[in-house]
């Protein structure tokens, strides 16, 4: 029996658009069609580019892709049944099996459809169908329909990135003379920068411009009251207790994994944090986990990852360019490595990983700490279910425990666990949109070894 079976005792149902007026409903009714319209516009706007590169084949592919995406938008808006994929990729069968699984959970009374089925599933499915529309239409199959927004977010955040690279350079210069307390202060600051970097999410703004214009270091103190759960000291002590002598004789934790979320400014904050972890001796190696195709508007792909490092190297700002070259060196030497696995671009909640992607689960088990960035990862960690706010984080994880793990997330969906009694009610009375505005955040940690 798969963990996705929501008839299990005490496990609440998945959030869905069935509840009129809910955030899931508004997302499926308004935000997803807006994103599809932007995708269609982007492809149409690039018609000349496709013609220049591929001639008549490019124009034909553009027309057919737009036709498939318009059909998809119509299916979504009229709550048509979800269709099986037909593109024959390695993950096609897995997606179609998941559709059957959803149908079994829903019963035979009605088809799996956009407004009646699990929001997490139909939202993930939309991005996979965008990918299918492109894949069925070579020669434009490799085109990233979200690329423009991601590069814009990076370029518009230049001032903030320069400030962070300058700060990092200052820390690294004096790293050997820092006491453990001072090191913790820098660790905490850069962890917070990576946390709040998650505000820059293009799928929430439906692709509207969303970048960081000022130095995030200046606003950390004023943002502190908006962190609802702050387990940063547990993250720190996990890294400290994982320290062991390495080959060079230096004591360090072996490996930290970062499951990435957004490209643009957020990715830079993750790279800066990872650089600090390595240069301070807190970790010997970093695994970055990204997406294998364009996903949720702004998520990091291998192309985005490499492009960001190349762009950072190419700037004419001394410390920013120096950081870029350092990151390139880390990659060349294998200190950093980028990984993508099809599971990250599937609709499964993470408690399914051990059964459905045992190779990925085994990879994560090799980490001393796994950081999960962002909202979608949080939704998948908790199964995107209607949990009571006071339910413990580890209860909502439902057996997902590959390694000590921490969610760094600004809240943009209405699932949140691990709060104090009364905390959720108080927030609702003060600020009814607290779960979806991106204004609040959590640093939520779980380590099964400490139980």
Secondary structure, 3 states (H helix, E strand, C coil): CCCCCCCCCCCCCECECCCCCCHHHHHHHHHHHHHHHHHHHHHHHCHHHHHHHHCHHHHHHHHHHHHHHHHHHHHHHCCCECCCCCCCCCCHHHHHHHHHHHHHHHCCCCCCECCCCEHHHHHHHHHHHHHHHHHCCCCCCCCCCCHHHHHHHHHHCHHHHHHHHHHHHHHHHCHHHCCHHHHHHHHHHHHHHHHHHCCCCCCCCCCCCCCCCCCHHHHHHHHHHHEEEECHHHHHHHHHHCCEECCCCCEEEEEEEEECCECCHHHHHHHHHHHHHHHCCCEEEEEEEEECCCCCCCECEHHHHHHHHHHHHHCCCHHHHHHHHHHHHHHHHCCEEEEECHHHHCCCCHHHHHHHCHHHHHHHHCCCEEEEEHHHHHHHHCCCECCCCCCCHHHHHCCCCCCCEEEEEECCCCCCCCCCCCHHHHHHHHCCCCCCCCCCEEEEEECHHHC
